[in-house]
Amino acid sequence: SPYGGRCIPTDTTFGVPGRPQSASNQTAILTGDPAPALLGRHVLGYPNAPLRGLMADRSIIRRLGAAGRTATFANAYPAPYLDALEVPRRPSTSPPELVLSPESRRKVKPSASKLAFAAGGIPLRTLDDARAGDGLTHDITGASARAYGLPAPARTPEEAAAVFWAIASGADFTFFEHYLADEAGHAQDWMAALAALDAFDAFTRALVATRPADARVLVCSDHGNVEDLSTRGHTLHPVPVLYFGPPAPEVESFSTVADVGRAVVRWLGAE
C-alpha cells in the first residue's frame, strides 16, 4: 500500500446483535473499551447516560492528560454551537456566526468526540481558529460550511493537510473527525458520497505524504455505511483501519475498533 501503510479489516459489531451505531462505537474508539458489549446494545446518534459516564471515566483524552501527554481536537466549530453544547472552547472575538433559538439550544447534544475532549478539559477550536490557520472544518475544504453561510476558509485538501500537521506539531495526540461520507450514506446520495470520499482521499494522501518520520497516523471509521448505497442504514461490514508510521506489528491483531483507542494510550504511555 502507499507509503508502507497497513490496512486491517476491523470488527464494528462487538458481537452485539443489531446494526453498529455512532454513539456506542465512537465511545469504544475514544475509550478503548468495548462500549456496545458493556451496554449489551448499540446506541445511535449521541451518547446516552451510561455512555457519557463511561466517557467521563475512561476517555483516552482524559487518560493522556493524566499521564502528562497533550491532546488536541483539530476540528473547529461556530462558537455559539459549542456554547449551546456546554463544552469548553477557545476564546472567540468575532461576532457570533449563527444565532440558535432557545428550542435549537435545547435540542443540540454533544457527540462522543466532544465529550471525550470535555472529559480531558480540552477547549475546542472555534471558526476564529480555522480562519487563523489553526483549525479545520469537518468537510476539509470548507465548502460545506460556507454553503451554510458560515465564514469558513476555503482550502484544498493539501492545504488542509498542512494545517493538520501544524496543529499536530504542538500536541502528542491530534484528532480529526470527518462525517460527510456517513451523511451521504444515509442519504443514499452517490454524488455526495463521491465528493466526500474524493476530498477525504486527497486529504489523507497529502497527510501521509508529508508525515513526520516519527509520527503515527491511524484512519478509522466507527461503522460501515457509504460502501453500500443500496441501504440508508449502517452495515455489518468490518471497516478498514489504516496505519502509517514506524513499525507497529500490534496493529495486525486489531480485532474491534476499540483497539484503535487502546493503541493510542499504549503508544503514548498512558495505559
DRENPA-3360 file (N, C-alpha, C; in nm, 2 decimals, always signed):
BEGIN
1 = SPYGGRCI = +0.08/-0.12/+0.00/+0.00/+0.00/+0.00/+0.09/+0.12/+0.00 ~ +0.03/+0.24/-0.03/+0.12/+0.36/-0.05/+0.19/+0.39/+0.08 ~ +0.31/+0.44/+0.07/+0.39/+0.49/+0.18/+0.41/+0.38/+0.29 ~ +0.40/+0.26/+0.26/+0.43/+0.15/+0.35/+0.31/+0.13/+0.45 ~ +0.19/+0.18/+0.42/+0.08/+0.17/+0.51/+0.03/+0.03/+0.52 ~ -0.05/+0.01/+0.63/-0.12/-0.12/+0.65/-0.27/-0.10/+0.65 ~ -0.34/-0.20/+0.61/-0.49/-0.20/+0.61/-0.54/-0.32/+0.69 ~ -0.61/-0.29/+0.80/-0.66/-0.40/+0.88/-0.81/-0.40/+0.89;
9 = PTDTTFGV = -0.88/-0.50/+0.83/-1.02/-0.51/+0.84/-1.06/-0.53/+0.99 ~ -1.14/-0.45/+1.04/-1.17/-0.45/+1.19/-1.32/-0.45/+1.22 ~ -1.35/-0.53/+1.32/-1.49/-0.55/+1.35/-1.56/-0.43/+1.42 ~ -1.68/-0.41/+1.38/-1.76/-0.29/+1.45/-1.88/-0.34/+1.52 ~ -1.90/-0.48/+1.52/-2.03/-0.52/+1.59/-2.01/-0.56/+1.73 ~ -1.89/-0.59/+1.78/-1.86/-0.63/+1.91/-1.95/-0.76/+1.96 ~ -1.99/-0.83/+1.86/-2.07/-0.95/+1.89/-2.21/-0.92/+1.94 ~ -2.25/-0.79/+1.93/-2.38/-0.75/+1.98/-2.48/-0.75/+1.86;
17 = PGRPQSAS = -2.60/-0.81/+1.88/-2.70/-0.81/+1.77/-2.74/-0.67/+1.73 ~ -2.78/-0.65/+1.61/-2.82/-0.52/+1.55/-2.71/-0.45/+1.48 ~ -2.74/-0.33/+1.43/-2.65/-0.25/+1.35/-2.56/-0.17/+1.43 ~ -2.43/-0.17/+1.41/-2.34/-0.08/+1.48/-2.39/+0.07/+1.47 ~ -2.37/+0.14/+1.57/-2.42/+0.28/+1.57/-2.31/+0.38/+1.62 ~ -2.33/+0.50/+1.59/-2.22/+0.60/+1.61/-2.19/+0.63/+1.76 ~ -2.29/+0.64/+1.84/-2.27/+0.68/+1.98/-2.18/+0.57/+2.05 ~ -2.23/+0.45/+2.04/-2.16/+0.34/+2.12/-2.02/+0.31/+2.05;
25 = NQTAILTG = -2.01/+0.31/+1.92/-1.88/+0.28/+1.86/-1.78/+0.39/+1.87 ~ -1.83/+0.52/+1.86/-1.73/+0.62/+1.88/-1.68/+0.62/+2.03 ~ -1.77/+0.59/+2.12/-1.73/+0.58/+2.26/-1.62/+0.47/+2.27 ~ -1.64/+0.36/+2.20/-1.55/+0.25/+2.20/-1.41/+0.29/+2.15 ~ -1.41/+0.37/+2.04/-1.28/+0.42/+1.99/-1.21/+0.51/+2.09 ~ -1.29/+0.60/+2.15/-1.24/+0.71/+2.23/-1.22/+0.67/+2.38 ~ -1.25/+0.55/+2.41/-1.22/+0.50/+2.55/-1.13/+0.38/+2.54 ~ -1.13/+0.31/+2.42/-1.05/+0.18/+2.42/-1.13/+0.07/+2.48;
33 = DPAPALLG = -1.25/+0.09/+2.52/-1.34/-0.01/+2.59/-1.45/-0.06/+2.49 ~ -1.49/-0.18/+2.50/-1.59/-0.24/+2.41/-1.73/-0.19/+2.45 ~ -1.76/-0.06/+2.43/-1.88/+0.00/+2.48/-2.01/-0.07/+2.44 ~ -2.03/-0.12/+2.32/-2.16/-0.19/+2.29/-2.17/-0.32/+2.37 ~ -2.06/-0.39/+2.39/-2.06/-0.51/+2.47/-2.09/-0.48/+2.61 ~ -2.03/-0.38/+2.66/-2.06/-0.34/+2.80/-2.20/-0.30/+2.83 ~ -2.27/-0.24/+2.73/-2.41/-0.20/+2.75/-2.50/-0.31/+2.70 ~ -2.45/-0.40/+2.62/-2.54/-0.50/+2.57/-2.62/-0.46/+2.45;
41 = RHVLGYPN = -2.59/-0.34/+2.39/-2.67/-0.29/+2.28/-2.59/-0.18/+2.21 ~ -2.64/-0.15/+2.09/-2.58/-0.04/+2.01/-2.67/+0.08/+2.04 ~ -2.60/+0.20/+2.05/-2.67/+0.32/+2.08/-2.64/+0.42/+1.97 ~ -2.75/+0.47/+1.91/-2.73/+0.56/+1.79/-2.72/+0.70/+1.83 ~ -2.66/+0.78/+1.73/-2.66/+0.92/+1.75/-2.56/+0.98/+1.85 ~ -2.62/+1.02/+1.97/-2.54/+1.08/+2.07/-2.54/+1.00/+2.20 ~ -2.43/+1.00/+2.27/-2.42/+0.91/+2.39/-2.53/+0.93/+2.49 ~ -2.58/+0.82/+2.54/-2.68/+0.83/+2.65/-2.61/+0.83/+2.78;
49 = APLRGLMA = -2.68/+0.83/+2.89/-2.62/+0.85/+3.02/-2.51/+0.75/+3.05 ~ -2.54/+0.61/+3.03/-2.43/+0.52/+3.06/-2.30/+0.54/+2.97 ~ -2.32/+0.58/+2.85/-2.20/+0.61/+2.76/-2.13/+0.74/+2.81 ~ -2.21/+0.84/+2.85/-2.15/+0.96/+2.90/-2.07/+0.93/+3.03 ~ -2.12/+0.84/+3.11/-2.05/+0.81/+3.23/-1.92/+0.73/+3.20 ~ -1.92/+0.64/+3.10/-1.80/+0.57/+3.06/-1.70/+0.67/+3.00 ~ -1.75/+0.76/+2.92/-1.66/+0.86/+2.86/-1.59/+0.95/+2.97 ~ -1.67/+0.99/+3.07/-1.62/+1.08/+3.18/-1.51/+1.01/+3.25;
57 = DRSIIRRL = -1.52/+0.87/+3.27/-1.42/+0.80/+3.34/-1.30/+0.75/+3.26 ~ -1.33/+0.72/+3.13/-1.23/+0.64/+3.05/-1.19/+0.70/+2.92 ~ -1.23/+0.83/+2.90/-1.19/+0.90/+2.78/-1.03/+0.89/+2.76 ~ -0.99/+0.85/+2.64/-0.85/+0.84/+2.62/-0.78/+0.98/+2.63 ~ -0.86/+1.09/+2.61/-0.81/+1.22/+2.62/-0.78/+1.25/+2.77 ~ -0.87/+1.21/+2.85/-0.85/+1.23/+3.00/-0.73/+1.15/+3.04 ~ -0.72/+1.03/+3.00/-0.61/+0.94/+3.04/-0.47/+0.99/+2.99 ~ -0.47/+1.05/+2.87/-0.35/+1.10/+2.82/-0.30/+1.22/+2.90;
65 = GAAGRTAT = -0.40/+1.31/+2.94/-0.37/+1.42/+3.02/-0.32/+1.38/+3.16 ~ -0.38/+1.28/+3.22/-0.33/+1.23/+3.35/-0.19/+1.17/+3.34 ~ -0.15/+1.13/+3.22/-0.01/+1.07/+3.21/+0.08/+1.18/+3.16 ~ +0.04/+1.31/+3.16/+0.13/+1.42/+3.12/+0.14/+1.44/+2.97 ~ +0.05/+1.38/+2.89/+0.05/+1.39/+2.75/-0.05/+1.50/+2.71 ~ -0.03/+1.56/+2.59/-0.12/+1.66/+2.54/-0.20/+1.61/+2.43 ~ -0.32/+1.65/+2.42/-0.41/+1.61/+2.31/-0.49/+1.74/+2.26 ~ -0.52/+1.73/+2.13/-0.60/+1.85/+2.07/-0.69/+1.79/+1.97;
73 = FANAYPAP = -0.80/+1.87/+1.95/-0.91/+1.84/+1.85/-0.89/+1.94/+1.74 ~ -0.86/+1.89/+1.62/-0.83/+1.98/+1.51/-0.95/+2.04/+1.45 ~ -1.07/+1.99/+1.47/-1.19/+2.04/+1.41/-1.23/+2.18/+1.48 ~ -1.28/+2.27/+1.40/-1.33/+2.40/+1.45/-1.48/+2.41/+1.43 ~ -1.55/+2.48/+1.52/-1.69/+2.49/+1.52/-1.73/+2.63/+1.55 ~ -1.86/+2.67/+1.51/-1.91/+2.80/+1.55/-1.91/+2.81/+1.70 ~ -1.87/+2.92/+1.75/-1.86/+2.94/+1.90/-2.00/+2.93/+1.96 ~ -2.11/+2.98/+1.90/-2.24/+2.97/+1.97/-2.29/+2.82/+1.98;
81 = YLDALEVP = -2.25/+2.74/+1.88/-2.28/+2.60/+1.88/-2.21/+2.53/+2.00 ~ -2.08/+2.56/+2.02/-2.01/+2.50/+2.13/-2.07/+2.54/+2.26 ~ -2.11/+2.67/+2.27/-2.17/+2.72/+2.39/-2.30/+2.65/+2.42 ~ -2.38/+2.62/+2.32/-2.50/+2.55/+2.34/-2.48/+2.41/+2.39 ~ -2.37/+2.35/+2.35/-2.33/+2.21/+2.39/-2.28/+2.21/+2.54 ~ -2.24/+2.33/+2.58/-2.18/+2.35/+2.72/-2.05/+2.27/+2.73 ~ -1.96/+2.28/+2.63/-1.83/+2.21/+2.63/-1.73/+2.33/+2.63 ~ -1.61/+2.30/+2.69/-1.50/+2.40/+2.69/-1.46/+2.44/+2.55;
89 = RRPSTSPP = -1.44/+2.57/+2.53/-1.39/+2.62/+2.39/-1.29/+2.73/+2.41 ~ -1.22/+2.75/+2.30/-1.12/+2.86/+2.30/-1.20/+2.99/+2.29 ~ -1.13/+3.10/+2.32/-1.19/+3.23/+2.31/-1.22/+3.27/+2.16 ~ -1.33/+3.34/+2.14/-1.36/+3.39/+2.00/-1.40/+3.54/+2.01 ~ -1.33/+3.62/+1.93/-1.35/+3.76/+1.94/-1.44/+3.81/+1.82 ~ -1.47/+3.72/+1.73/-1.56/+3.76/+1.62/-1.71/+3.76/+1.66 ~ -1.79/+3.84/+1.58/-1.93/+3.83/+1.61/-1.98/+3.69/+1.59 ~ -2.09/+3.65/+1.67/-2.14/+3.52/+1.65/-2.18/+3.48/+1.51;
97 = ELVLSPES = -2.13/+3.36/+1.46/-2.16/+3.32/+1.32/-2.30/+3.28/+1.30 ~ -2.37/+3.24/+1.41/-2.51/+3.20/+1.40/-2.58/+3.23/+1.53 ~ -2.71/+3.23/+1.53/-2.79/+3.25/+1.65/-2.88/+3.13/+1.66 ~ -2.87/+3.06/+1.77/-2.95/+2.94/+1.80/-3.07/+2.99/+1.88 ~ -3.19/+2.94/+1.83/-3.31/+2.97/+1.91/-3.31/+2.89/+2.04 ~ -3.39/+2.93/+2.14/-3.39/+2.85/+2.26/-3.43/+2.71/+2.24 ~ -3.52/+2.68/+2.14/-3.56/+2.55/+2.11/-3.44/+2.47/+2.05 ~ -3.36/+2.53/+1.96/-3.25/+2.47/+1.90/-3.14/+2.44/+2.00;
105 = RRKVKPSA = -3.12/+2.53/+2.10/-3.02/+2.51/+2.20/-3.06/+2.39/+2.29 ~ -3.19/+2.37/+2.31/-3.23/+2.26/+2.39/-3.21/+2.12/+2.31 ~ -3.21/+2.13/+2.18/-3.21/+2.01/+2.10/-3.07/+1.96/+2.07 ~ -2.97/+2.05/+2.07/-2.83/+2.01/+2.03/-2.77/+1.92/+2.15 ~ -2.70/+1.82/+2.11/-2.64/+1.73/+2.20/-2.49/+1.71/+2.16 ~ -2.40/+1.69/+2.26/-2.26/+1.67/+2.23/-2.24/+1.53/+2.18 ~ -2.16/+1.52/+2.07/-2.12/+1.39/+2.02/-2.01/+1.32/+2.11 ~ -1.98/+1.20/+2.08/-1.88/+1.13/+2.16/-1.75/+1.20/+2.16;
113 = SKLAFAAG = -1.71/+1.25/+2.05/-1.58/+1.31/+2.04/-1.57/+1.44/+2.13 ~ -1.68/+1.52/+2.13/-1.68/+1.64/+2.21/-1.68/+1.60/+2.36 ~ -1.75/+1.50/+2.39/-1.75/+1.45/+2.53/-1.61/+1.40/+2.57 ~ -1.54/+1.33/+2.48/-1.41/+1.28/+2.51/-1.31/+1.39/+2.54 ~ -1.32/+1.50/+2.47/-1.23/+1.61/+2.49/-1.27/+1.69/+2.62 ~ -1.40/+1.71/+2.63/-1.45/+1.77/+2.75/-1.41/+1.70/+2.88 ~ -1.41/+1.57/+2.87/-1.36/+1.49/+2.99/-1.22/+1.52/+3.03 ~ -1.14/+1.55/+2.92/-1.00/+1.59/+2.95/-0.98/+1.74/+2.97;
121 = GIPLRTLD = -1.09/+1.82/+2.97/-1.08/+1.96/+2.99/-1.01/+2.04/+2.88 ~ -1.02/+1.98/+2.76/-0.95/+2.04/+2.64/-1.05/+2.14/+2.57 ~ -1.02/+2.27/+2.56/-1.11/+2.36/+2.49/-1.11/+2.33/+2.34 ~ -1.23/+2.34/+2.28/-1.24/+2.31/+2.14/-1.21/+2.44/+2.06 ~ -1.18/+2.42/+1.93/-1.15/+2.53/+1.84/-1.27/+2.59/+1.79 ~ -1.27/+2.72/+1.77/-1.38/+2.79/+1.70/-1.34/+2.83/+1.56 ~ -1.43/+2.89/+1.48/-1.40/+2.93/+1.35/-1.30/+3.04/+1.34 ~ -1.28/+3.11/+1.45/-1.17/+3.20/+1.46/-1.04/+3.13/+1.43;
129 = DARAGDGL = -1.03/+3.01/+1.50/-0.90/+2.94/+1.48/-0.89/+2.89/+1.34 ~ -1.00/+2.84/+1.28/-0.99/+2.79/+1.14/-0.95/+2.90/+1.05 ~ -1.00/+3.02/+1.07/-0.96/+3.14/+0.98/-0.81/+3.18/+1.00 ~ -0.76/+3.15/+1.12/-0.62/+3.18/+1.16/-0.53/+3.07/+1.12 ~ -0.58/+2.97/+1.05/-0.49/+2.86/+1.01/-0.45/+2.76/+1.12 ~ -0.54/+2.76/+1.22/-0.51/+2.68/+1.34/-0.63/+2.59/+1.37 ~ -0.71/+2.55/+1.26/-0.82/+2.46/+1.28/-0.88/+2.42/+1.15 ~ -0.95/+2.31/+1.14/-1.01/+2.26/+1.02/-1.16/+2.24/+1.03;
137 = THDITGAS = -1.23/+2.28/+0.92/-1.37/+2.24/+0.92/-1.39/+2.09/+0.89 ~ -1.50/+2.04/+0.94/-1.52/+1.89/+0.93/-1.52/+1.84/+0.78 ~ -1.55/+1.93/+0.69/-1.56/+1.90/+0.55/-1.43/+1.91/+0.47 ~ -1.32/+1.95/+0.54/-1.18/+1.96/+0.49/-1.16/+2.09/+0.41 ~ -1.25/+2.11/+0.31/-1.23/+2.22/+0.22/-1.30/+2.35/+0.26 ~ -1.40/+2.33/+0.35/-1.48/+2.45/+0.40/-1.60/+2.47/+0.31 ~ -1.61/+2.40/+0.20/-1.72/+2.43/+0.11/-1.86/+2.40/+0.17 ~ -1.87/+2.29/+0.25/-2.00/+2.26/+0.31/-2.03/+2.37/+0.41;
145 = ARAYGLPA = -1.93/+2.41/+0.49/-1.96/+2.51/+0.60/-2.00/+2.64/+0.53 ~ -1.94/+2.68/+0.42/-1.97/+2.81/+0.36/-2.11/+2.80/+0.29 ~ -2.15/+2.68/+0.25/-2.28/+2.66/+0.19/-2.39/+2.69/+0.30 ~ -2.36/+2.67/+0.42/-2.45/+2.70/+0.53/-2.44/+2.85/+0.58 ~ -2.36/+2.92/+0.51/-2.34/+3.06/+0.54/-2.24/+3.09/+0.65 ~ -2.16/+2.99/+0.68/-2.06/+3.01/+0.79/-1.93/+3.07/+0.73 ~ -1.86/+3.16/+0.80/-1.74/+3.22/+0.75/-1.62/+3.13/+0.76 ~ -1.62/+3.02/+0.68/-1.51/+2.93/+0.69/-1.41/+2.95/+0.58;
153 = PARTPEEA = -1.28/+2.93/+0.61/-1.18/+2.95/+0.50/-1.19/+2.84/+0.39 ~ -1.16/+2.88/+0.27/-1.16/+2.78/+0.16/-1.02/+2.72/+0.15 ~ -1.01/+2.59/+0.14/-0.88/+2.52/+0.14/-0.88/+2.41/+0.04 ~ -0.77/+2.38/-0.02/-0.76/+2.25/-0.09/-0.73/+2.14/+0.02 ~ -0.76/+2.01/-0.02/-0.73/+1.91/+0.08/-0.58/+1.91/+0.12 ~ -0.49/+1.95/+0.02/-0.35/+1.95/+0.05/-0.32/+2.06/+0.15 ~ -0.38/+2.18/+0.14/-0.37/+2.28/+0.23/-0.42/+2.24/+0.37 ~ -0.53/+2.17/+0.37/-0.58/+2.12/+0.50/-0.49/+2.03/+0.57;
161 = AAVFWAIA = -0.42/+1.94/+0.49/-0.32/+1.85/+0.55/-0.21/+1.93/+0.61 ~ -0.17/+2.04/+0.55/-0.06/+2.12/+0.61/-0.10/+2.18/+0.74 ~ -0.23/+2.23/+0.74/-0.28/+2.28/+0.87/-0.29/+2.17/+0.98 ~ -0.33/+2.05/+0.94/-0.33/+1.94/+1.04/-0.19/+1.92/+1.10 ~ -0.09/+1.91/+1.02/+0.04/+1.89/+1.07/+0.10/+2.01/+1.15 ~ +0.06/+2.13/+1.12/+0.09/+2.24/+1.20/+0.03/+2.23/+1.34 ~ -0.10/+2.19/+1.34/-0.17/+2.17/+1.47/-0.10/+2.06/+1.55 ~ -0.07/+1.95/+1.48/-0.02/+1.83/+1.54/+0.12/+1.85/+1.60;
169 = SGADFTFF = +0.19/+1.95/+1.54/+0.33/+1.97/+1.59/+0.33/+2.02/+1.74 ~ +0.21/+2.07/+1.79/+0.20/+2.12/+1.92/+0.14/+2.02/+2.02 ~ +0.11/+1.90/+1.98/+0.05/+1.80/+2.07/+0.10/+1.66/+2.05 ~ +0.08/+1.58/+2.15/+0.12/+1.44/+2.14/+0.02/+1.36/+2.06 ~ -0.11/+1.40/+2.07/-0.22/+1.33/+2.00/-0.31/+1.43/+1.94 ~ -0.34/+1.42/+1.81/-0.43/+1.51/+1.74/-0.54/+1.43/+1.67 ~ -0.66/+1.48/+1.70/-0.78/+1.40/+1.65/-0.85/+1.49/+1.54 ~ -0.89/+1.43/+1.43/-0.97/+1.50/+1.33/-1.09/+1.41/+1.30;
177 = EHYLADEA = -1.21/+1.47/+1.29/-1.33/+1.39/+1.27/-1.40/+1.44/+1.14 ~ -1.43/+1.34/+1.05/-1.50/+1.37/+0.92/-1.62/+1.28/+0.91 ~ -1.74/+1.35/+0.88/-1.86/+1.26/+0.88/-1.95/+1.29/+0.75 ~ -1.89/+1.36/+0.65/-1.97/+1.38/+0.53/-2.00/+1.25/+0.46 ~ -1.91/+1.15/+0.47/-1.94/+1.02/+0.40/-2.05/+0.95/+0.47 ~ -2.06/+0.96/+0.60/-2.17/+0.90/+0.67/-2.30/+0.96/+0.63 ~ -2.30/+1.10/+0.62/-2.43/+1.17/+0.58/-2.47/+1.13/+0.44 ~ -2.37/+1.11/+0.35/-2.40/+1.07/+0.21/-2.46/+0.93/+0.21;
185 = GHAQDWMA = -2.41/+0.84/+0.29/-2.46/+0.71/+0.30/-2.60/+0.70/+0.35 ~ -2.63/+0.78/+0.45/-2.77/+0.78/+0.50/-2.87/+0.84/+0.39 ~ -2.82/+0.94/+0.31/-2.90/+1.00/+0.21/-2.90/+0.91/+0.08 ~ -2.82/+0.81/+0.08/-2.80/+0.73/-0.05/-2.77/+0.82/-0.17 ~ -2.68/+0.91/-0.14/-2.65/+1.02/-0.24/-2.52/+0.99/-0.31 ~ -2.52/+0.93/-0.43/-2.40/+0.89/-0.50/-2.30/+1.00/-0.52 ~ -2.35/+1.12/-0.56/-2.26/+1.23/-0.59/-2.20/+1.29/-0.46 ~ -2.29/+1.30/-0.36/-2.23/+1.35/-0.23/-2.13/+1.25/-0.18;
193 = ALAALDAF = -2.15/+1.12/-0.20/-2.05/+1.02/-0.15/-1.92/+1.04/-0.22 ~ -1.93/+1.05/-0.36/-1.81/+1.07/-0.43/-1.73/+1.19/-0.39 ~ -1.80/+1.30/-0.37/-1.74/+1.43/-0.33/-1.67/+1.42/-0.20 ~ -1.74/+1.36/-0.10/-1.69/+1.34/+0.03/-1.56/+1.25/+0.03 ~ -1.57/+1.14/-0.04/-1.46/+1.04/-0.04/-1.34/+1.10/-0.12 ~ -1.37/+1.17/-0.23/-1.26/+1.23/-0.31/-1.18/+1.33/-0.22 ~ -1.25/+1.42/-0.15/-1.18/+1.51/-0.06/-1.11/+1.44/+0.05 ~ -1.17/+1.34/+0.11/-1.10/+1.27/+0.22/-0.98/+1.20/+0.17;
201 = DAFTRALV = -0.99/+1.14/+0.05/-0.88/+1.06/-0.01/-0.76/+1.16/-0.03 ~ -0.79/+1.27/-0.09/-0.68/+1.37/-0.13/-0.62/+1.42/+0.00 ~ -0.70/+1.45/+0.10/-0.65/+1.49/+0.23/-0.56/+1.39/+0.30 ~ -0.61/+1.26/+0.30/-0.53/+1.16/+0.36/-0.40/+1.13/+0.29 ~ -0.40/+1.13/+0.16/-0.28/+1.11/+0.08/-0.18/+1.22/+0.11 ~ -0.23/+1.34/+0.11/-0.13/+1.45/+0.14/-0.08/+1.44/+0.29 ~ -0.17/+1.40/+0.38/-0.13/+1.38/+0.52/-0.02/+1.28/+0.53 ~ -0.04/+1.17/+0.46/+0.06/+1.06/+0.47/+0.19/+1.10/+0.40;
209 = ATRPADAR = +0.18/+1.17/+0.29/+0.30/+1.20/+0.21/+0.39/+1.30/+0.28 ~ +0.33/+1.38/+0.37/+0.40/+1.48/+0.45/+0.42/+1.44/+0.60 ~ +0.40/+1.32/+0.63/+0.40/+1.27/+0.77/+0.55/+1.28/+0.82 ~ +0.57/+1.34/+0.94/+0.70/+1.34/+1.00/+0.74/+1.20/+1.03 ~ +0.87/+1.17/+1.02/+0.91/+1.03/+1.03/+0.87/+0.96/+1.16 ~ +0.86/+1.03/+1.27/+0.83/+0.97/+1.40/+0.68/+0.97/+1.43 ~ +0.59/+1.02/+1.34/+0.45/+1.04/+1.36/+0.38/+0.91/+1.32 ~ +0.27/+0.88/+1.39/+0.18/+0.76/+1.36/+0.05/+0.82/+1.31;
217 = VLVCSDHG = +0.00/+0.77/+1.20/-0.14/+0.81/+1.15/-0.23/+0.69/+1.15 ~ -0.34/+0.70/+1.22/-0.45/+0.60/+1.22/-0.57/+0.66/+1.16 ~ -0.63/+0.59/+1.06/-0.76/+0.63/+1.00/-0.86/+0.52/+1.03 ~ -0.97/+0.55/+1.09/-1.07/+0.45/+1.13/-1.21/+0.51/+1.12 ~ -1.30/+0.42/+1.08/-1.44/+0.45/+1.08/-1.51/+0.39/+1.20 ~ -1.62/+0.45/+1.25/-1.69/+0.38/+1.36/-1.78/+0.27/+1.31 ~ -1.82/+0.27/+1.19/-1.91/+0.16/+1.13/-1.91/+0.17/+0.98 ~ -1.96/+0.07/+0.91/-1.98/+0.08/+0.77/-2.10/+0.16/+0.74;
225 = NVEDLSTR = -2.11/+0.21/+0.61/-2.23/+0.28/+0.57/-2.21/+0.32/+0.42 ~ -2.12/+0.41/+0.38/-2.12/+0.46/+0.25/-2.08/+0.36/+0.14 ~ -2.02/+0.25/+0.19/-1.98/+0.15/+0.09/-2.10/+0.07/+0.03 ~ -2.22/+0.09/+0.08/-2.34/+0.02/+0.03/-2.45/+0.12/+0.03 ~ -2.47/+0.19/-0.09/-2.57/+0.29/-0.10/-2.71/+0.23/-0.13 ~ -2.72/+0.10/-0.13/-2.85/+0.04/-0.15/-2.93/+0.04/-0.03 ~ -2.87/+0.08/+0.09/-2.94/+0.09/+0.21/-2.91/+0.22/+0.28 ~ -3.01/+0.28/+0.35/-2.98/+0.40/+0.43/-2.91/+0.37/+0.56;
233 = GHTLHPVP = -2.91/+0.25/+0.61/-2.86/+0.21/+0.74/-2.72/+0.18/+0.74 ~ -2.66/+0.17/+0.86/-2.52/+0.12/+0.87/-2.51/-0.03/+0.83 ~ -2.40/-0.07/+0.80/-2.37/-0.21/+0.76/-2.31/-0.29/+0.87 ~ -2.30/-0.42/+0.85/-2.23/-0.51/+0.95/-2.08/-0.53/+0.90 ~ -2.04/-0.47/+0.79/-1.91/-0.50/+0.74/-1.80/-0.46/+0.84 ~ -1.69/-0.53/+0.83/-1.57/-0.47/+0.90/-1.53/-0.34/+0.83 ~ -1.46/-0.25/+0.91/-1.41/-0.13/+0.85/-1.26/-0.14/+0.83 ~ -1.21/-0.07/+0.73/-1.06/-0.07/+0.71/-1.00/+0.03/+0.81;
241 = VLYFGPPA = -0.91/-0.02/+0.90/-0.83/+0.07/+0.98/-0.70/+0.08/+0.90 ~ -0.66/+0.20/+0.87/-0.53/+0.23/+0.80/-0.43/+0.27/+0.90 ~ -0.31/+0.22/+0.89/-0.20/+0.27/+0.97/-0.08/+0.31/+0.89 ~ -0.02/+0.42/+0.92/+0.10/+0.47/+0.86/+0.20/+0.52/+0.97 ~ +0.32/+0.47/+0.97/+0.41/+0.51/+1.07/+0.52/+0.41/+1.09 ~ +0.60/+0.43/+1.20/+0.70/+0.34/+1.24/+0.64/+0.20/+1.26 ~ +0.73/+0.09/+1.24/+0.68/-0.04/+1.26/+0.59/-0.06/+1.38 ~ +0.47/-0.12/+1.36/+0.38/-0.15/+1.48/+0.31/-0.28/+1.45;
249 = PEVESFST = +0.38/-0.39/+1.47/+0.32/-0.52/+1.44/+0.19/-0.54/+1.51 ~ +0.16/-0.47/+1.63/+0.04/-0.50/+1.70/-0.08/-0.46/+1.63 ~ -0.07/-0.37/+1.53/-0.19/-0.33/+1.46/-0.25/-0.44/+1.38 ~ -0.17/-0.54/+1.34/-0.22/-0.65/+1.26/-0.32/-0.74/+1.35 ~ -0.31/-0.72/+1.48/-0.40/-0.80/+1.56/-0.52/-0.72/+1.61 ~ -0.54/-0.60/+1.56/-0.67/-0.53/+1.59/-0.79/-0.62/+1.56 ~ -0.88/-0.63/+1.65/-1.00/-0.71/+1.63/-1.12/-0.63/+1.63 ~ -1.14/-0.53/+1.71/-1.25/-0.44/+1.71/-1.20/-0.29/+1.70;
257 = VADVGRAV = -1.29/-0.20/+1.67/-1.24/-0.06/+1.66/-1.20/+0.00/+1.80 ~ -1.24/-0.07/+1.91/-1.19/-0.02/+2.04/-1.03/-0.04/+2.05 ~ -0.98/-0.13/+1.97/-0.83/-0.14/+1.97/-0.76/-0.02/+1.92 ~ -0.83/+0.07/+1.84/-0.76/+0.19/+1.80/-0.73/+0.28/+1.92 ~ -0.83/+0.30/+2.01/-0.81/+0.38/+2.13/-0.71/+0.32/+2.22 ~ -0.71/+0.19/+2.23/-0.61/+0.12/+2.32/-0.47/+0.14/+2.27 ~ -0.46/+0.14/+2.13/-0.32/+0.16/+2.07/-0.27/+0.30/+2.10 ~ -0.35/+0.40/+2.10/-0.31/+0.53/+2.12/-0.26/+0.55/+2.26;
265 = VRWLGAE = -0.33/+0.50/+2.36/-0.28/+0.51/+2.50/-0.16/+0.43/+2.53 ~ -0.15/+0.32/+2.46/-0.03/+0.23/+2.48/+0.09/+0.30/+2.42 ~ +0.08/+0.36/+2.30/+0.19/+0.42/+2.23/+0.24/+0.55/+2.31 ~ +0.15/+0.61/+2.37/+0.18/+0.73/+2.44/+0.20/+0.71/+2.59 ~ +0.21/+0.59/+2.64/+0.25/+0.55/+2.77/+0.14/+0.60/+2.88 ~ +0.01/+0.59/+2.84/-0.10/+0.63/+2.93/-0.19/+0.52/+2.97 ~ -0.14/+0.39/+2.96/-0.22/+0.28/+3.00/-0.25/+0.28/+3.15;
% end
